[in-house]
């Protein structure tokens, strides 16, 4: 199996479905984990693994898309889709980094809370922890929104490139499934 054709279909049209599902799912998980530490604790290692899968799926889709771009008639819509697709990797990387950071800090804070014999945290450190948590939540919402919007824009441009002049807006009247 290669990253060019899978079961007779261009691999890109299959791989992009992973991206379409994983980016919004990772975005939602990162935001939930940043805003709600209980959710981050429940997700555990799944959060960074999801971020890693998301990050890995983007270059796979891009590579398969570059192969497909060389095997279709070039036009402005295809070029626009390819240009937009090249911009998703930084967003996916941001989701992965945030997922790792949220997982690591949640693990670290859970370990600190369960360690016996330690002094209670001072109010100043709890204030700084709150500031860090709010900053992480705001950053997570920003990166998640950017990633999801970018996936939408890329998908929309890809659909336009694939379907432009490829169907009739009115029914042709020829259906083989009438019975």
C-alpha positions in Angstrom: 0.0 0.0 0.0 1.3 3.4 -0.9 0.3 6.9 0.0 -0.9 7.4 -3.6 -3.7 5.0 -4.3 -5.8 2.9 -1.9 -8.1 0.3 -3.3 -8.2 2.1 -6.6 -9.0 5.5 -5.1 -6.5 8.4 -4.6 -5.3 8.1 -1.0 -5.8 11.8 -0.4 -9.6 11.5 -0.6 -9.5 8.9 2.1 -6.8 10.3 4.4 -8.4 13.7 4.6 -11.3 12.2 6.5 -8.9 11.4 9.3 -7.9 15.1 9.3 -11.5 16.3 9.1 -12.4 14.2 12.2 -9.2 14.4 14.2 -8.6 18.2 14.1 -12.0 19.2 15.5 -11.9 16.3 18.0 -8.4 17.3 19.2 -9.4 21.0 19.3 -12.4 20.1 21.5 -10.3 17.9 23.8 -7.6 20.5 24.2 -10.1 23.3 25.0 -12.0 21.0 27.5 -8.7 19.9 29.1 -7.5 23.5 29.4 -10.7 24.9 30.9 -11.7 21.9 32.9 -8.8 20.1 34.7 -11.1 17.2 35.6 -11.6 16.5 31.9 -7.8 16.5 31.4 -7.4 14.1 34.2 -10.1 11.8 32.8 -8.6 11.9 29.3 -5.1 11.2 30.7 -2.6 10.0 28.1 -5.4 9.9 25.4 -5.1 13.7 25.1 -1.5 13.8 23.8 -1.9 10.6 21.8 -4.9 12.2 20.1 -2.8 15.3 19.4 0.0 13.2 18.0 -2.4 11.3 15.7 -3.8 14.6 14.5 -0.3 16.0 13.9 0.7 12.8 12.0 -2.4 12.8 9.8 -1.8 16.3 8.4 1.5 15.6 6.5 0.1 12.3 5.3 -2.9 14.0 3.8 -0.7 16.8 2.4 1.7 14.3 0.8 -1.1 12.3 -0.7 -2.7 15.6 -1.9 0.5 16.7 -3.6 0.6 13.4 -5.5 -3.1 13.9 -6.5 -2.4 17.4 -7.6 0.1 16.1 -10.1 -2.5 13.7 -11.5 -5.5 16.0 -12.0 -6.0 18.8 -14.4 -4.6 21.9 -12.8 -6.7 24.9 -12.2 -7.0 27.9 -9.9 -9.3 25.9 -7.5 -6.9 23.0 -7.1 -4.0 25.4 -6.6 -6.0 27.4 -3.9 -6.8 24.1 -2.1 -3.1 23.1 -2.2 -2.0 26.5 -0.8 -4.6 26.4 2.0 -3.6 22.8 2.8 0.0 23.7 3.3 -1.1 26.0 6.2 -2.7 23.4 8.5 0.5 21.8 9.9 1.3 24.7 12.3 -2.2 24.5 13.7 -1.9 20.8 14.2 1.5 21.2 15.8 -0.1 23.9 18.1 -2.8 21.4 19.1 -0.2 18.7 19.8 2.0 21.0 21.9 -1.0 22.3 23.9 -2.3 18.7 24.4 1.2 17.7 25.7 1.4 20.7 28.0 -2.1 20.2 29.4 -1.4 16.5 30.0 2.0 17.2 31.6 0.7 20.0 33.9 -2.4 18.0 34.9 -0.2 15.0 35.8 2.2 17.2 37.7 -0.5 18.9 39.7 -2.2 15.6 40.4 1.1 14.2 41.7 1.8 17.3 43.8 -1.7 17.1 45.4 -1.3 13.4 46.4 2.2 13.7 47.8 1.9 13.5 51.6 3.8 15.7 54.0 4.1 18.7 51.6 3.1 22.2 52.7 -0.1 23.8 51.4 0.5 26.1 48.4 0.7 29.7 49.3 -1.9 32.1 47.9 0.7 33.8 45.6 1.5 30.5 43.9 -2.2 29.7 43.6 -2.8 33.1 41.9 0.1 32.5 39.5 -1.3 29.0 38.8 -4.7 30.5 38.0 -3.1 33.1 35.7 -1.2 30.3 33.9 -4.4 28.2 33.6 -6.4 31.2 32.2 -3.6 31.9 29.7 -3.5 28.3 28.6 -7.3 28.3 28.2 -7.3 31.4 26.1 -4.4 30.1 24.0 -6.2 26.8 23.6 -9.4 28.4 22.4 -7.4 30.5 19.9 -5.4 27.6 18.5 -8.5 25.3 18.4 -10.6 27.9 16.6 -7.8 28.6 14.1 -7.3 24.9 13.4 -11.0 24.2 13.0 -11.6 27.2 10.8 -8.6 26.3 8.7 -9.9 22.7 8.2 -13.2 24.1 7.1 -11.6 26.5 4.6 -9.3 23.7 3.2 -12.2 21.3 3.0 -14.5 23.8 1.3 -11.8 24.7 -1.3 -11.2 21.0 -1.9 -14.9 20.3 -2.4 -15.1 23.2 -4.8 -12.1 21.9 -6.7 -13.4 18.4 -6.9 -17.0 19.2 -7.7 -16.8 22.3 -9.8 -18.8 21.6 -13.0 -19.0 17.9 -11.9 -22.7 17.6 -11.3 -26.0 19.1 -12.5 -28.0 21.3 -10.2 -31.2 19.8 -11.8 -32.1 16.2 -11.7 -31.3 14.3 -14.9 -34.2 12.0 -14.5 -32.1 8.9 -14.9 -32.2 6.9 -11.6 -31.4 3.2 -11.7 -32.7 2.5 -8.2 -36.4 3.1 -9.0 -38.4 0.1 -8.4 
